[in-house]
């Protein structure tokens, strides 16, 4: 169990001598703070939130308690501070600490760690389905009859890598932008991406002497997708990949480390120096640039409907603000960048029954309601039945272990201590192989040389999901692995590294022997990871309607779309997808509104 000092920091963070320390007799934070000045201690206007971001309210939190880093500095005896989050964009206090209801630990939406804090309730996914909308018909009708609460050129739905790329690109083309995000923080699935960003013919590859080609990246992508990918979209992905890396680095990103992930013929996976996680870094860079440009990002704001005129052209978006209710924004174009639906197992299992009951690696907002919004506006769908499982979700803690761990040299063994698969095969094949093993789990095995080659591994170690031992046999025996066989398997693998040929599974890259320092193991199992299908788009990022014609003013990018990855996405292609098509959608939407 991980212990935190939430109880103490609530009082200890107060400005000394100004406010009396309240008691813990209250059952929520509002009551807890009641004797500090009433409602206006937190709200600018009695009990009415200023906006859905709770901007004013969060400012009051920091007035007393300081920033997340300030609060973390007051903690003692904490294994892993929830205030030192890996999430980009400086999450607001109210992401976890609710005022008039039980607080929730947002970390628990992805992980299975036990963080404790006062007034805590259980984290639950708050969904608003069609029944909720039917019950709210009167409010919606009233909102649509009223004047728009805001007017802009483009509304972007979703603040992941695709949405933020679209926002920055559209702004830089002279368009006004509002970003809607239903979650209380920025980043979508992108903030969880760890492996890297695939790109061919980059300056970073050239500096390392890596030979690659557009044809080879195209071939790898099509083969990985079982050749059902839309060739026109793959051409955009590949030919713009180096330009997307340049664009990000021009915004301040570090993508100088180049490794390899499953299904790639050469090293083309770009990530921060030392192999740090790419997703949170990319989101932070995009978010910082959006803030620098004063782009309006609205959290806790769900897009309910894309509004169209009598000619079927976009005229705005109906929004449900968690704190301010229904309203609409007038706009001439919309970019749908809401991500996939891996966290909606009902939807997943209806399309692929063998995935029923599977855990997911995704953030809690990846439920697919963006598909419904686009579909209700006439968008056609493509490849929805193709859903990918990621082979290495840590059984402990619910932590997704990036494919880059295998790419940098880790091997997979079963409880018998044997290797059973080419570790850097495509994700679908690796997942299927793991599910055939005893207990339907496997173990990633690596040594200090792999550990020190990839900064991301330190995060897994900090989270306590990586047992280690100086003895391979002792490590295996402690985890229910046949330790003697494990020693033999690692020794045999090291022989393959020395000879340059994997005689057992034809693994194409074996970057290092496993014989340095301590040994490490992570028990892993497959989990739903990426949904390849979604809204149909053309090679300009325009949404294609059910009638086969482009819907004027509607664009889409990222995991919410279908056709780019075919039946199976290669690791590293998602960041390229979201940045390339997000940027394209933003620029083309800006050009559209100018016309």
Secondary structure as GFF3:
##gff-version 3
##sequence-region A 1 595
A	DSSP	alpha_helix	6	12	.	.	.	ID=ss1
A	DSSP	alpha_helix	29	32	.	.	.	ID=ss2
A	DSSP	three_ten_helix	34	36	.	.	.	ID=ss3
A	DSSP	three_ten_helix	39	41	.	.	.	ID=ss4
A	DSSP	alpha_helix	55	65	.	.	.	ID=ss5
A	DSSP	alpha_helix	68	74	.	.	.	ID=ss6
A	DSSP	three_ten_helix	93	95	.	.	.	ID=ss7
A	DSSP	three_ten_helix	106	109	.	.	.	ID=ss8
A	DSSP	alpha_helix	130	135	.	.	.	ID=ss9
A	DSSP	alpha_helix	137	145	.	.	.	ID=ss10
A	DSSP	beta_strand	150	151	.	.	.	ID=ss11
A	DSSP	beta_strand	154	157	.	.	.	ID=ss12
A	DSSP	alpha_helix	161	172	.	.	.	ID=ss13
A	DSSP	beta_strand	177	180	.	.	.	ID=ss14
A	DSSP	three_ten_helix	188	192	.	.	.	ID=ss15
A	DSSP	beta_strand	197	198	.	.	.	ID=ss16
A	DSSP	alpha_helix	203	207	.	.	.	ID=ss17
A	DSSP	alpha_helix	214	224	.	.	.	ID=ss18
A	DSSP	alpha_helix	231	239	.	.	.	ID=ss19
A	DSSP	alpha_helix	241	250	.	.	.	ID=ss20
A	DSSP	beta_strand	257	259	.	.	.	ID=ss21
A	DSSP	beta_strand	269	271	.	.	.	ID=ss22
A	DSSP	alpha_helix	278	292	.	.	.	ID=ss23
A	DSSP	beta_strand	296	298	.	.	.	ID=ss24
A	DSSP	beta_strand	301	308	.	.	.	ID=ss25
A	DSSP	beta_strand	314	321	.	.	.	ID=ss26
A	DSSP	beta_strand	325	330	.	.	.	ID=ss27
A	DSSP	beta_strand	333	336	.	.	.	ID=ss28
A	DSSP	alpha_helix	345	351	.	.	.	ID=ss29
A	DSSP	three_ten_helix	353	355	.	.	.	ID=ss30
A	DSSP	alpha_helix	369	376	.	.	.	ID=ss31
A	DSSP	beta_strand	381	382	.	.	.	ID=ss32
A	DSSP	beta_strand	387	394	.	.	.	ID=ss33
A	DSSP	alpha_helix	404	407	.	.	.	ID=ss34
A	DSSP	beta_strand	411	413	.	.	.	ID=ss35
A	DSSP	alpha_helix	427	435	.	.	.	ID=ss36
A	DSSP	three_ten_helix	438	440	.	.	.	ID=ss37
A	DSSP	beta_strand	442	447	.	.	.	ID=ss38
A	DSSP	alpha_helix	448	451	.	.	.	ID=ss39
A	DSSP	alpha_helix	456	462	.	.	.	ID=ss40
A	DSSP	beta_strand	467	469	.	.	.	ID=ss41
A	DSSP	alpha_helix	472	478	.	.	.	ID=ss42
A	DSSP	alpha_helix	483	499	.	.	.	ID=ss43
A	DSSP	beta_strand	519	531	.	.	.	ID=ss44
A	DSSP	beta_strand	534	536	.	.	.	ID=ss45
A	DSSP	beta_strand	542	544	.	.	.	ID=ss46
A	DSSP	beta_strand	550	556	.	.	.	ID=ss47
A	DSSP	three_ten_helix	558	560	.	.	.	ID=ss48
A	DSSP	beta_strand	561	562	.	.	.	ID=ss49
A	DSSP	alpha_helix	573	594	.	.	.	ID=ss50
###
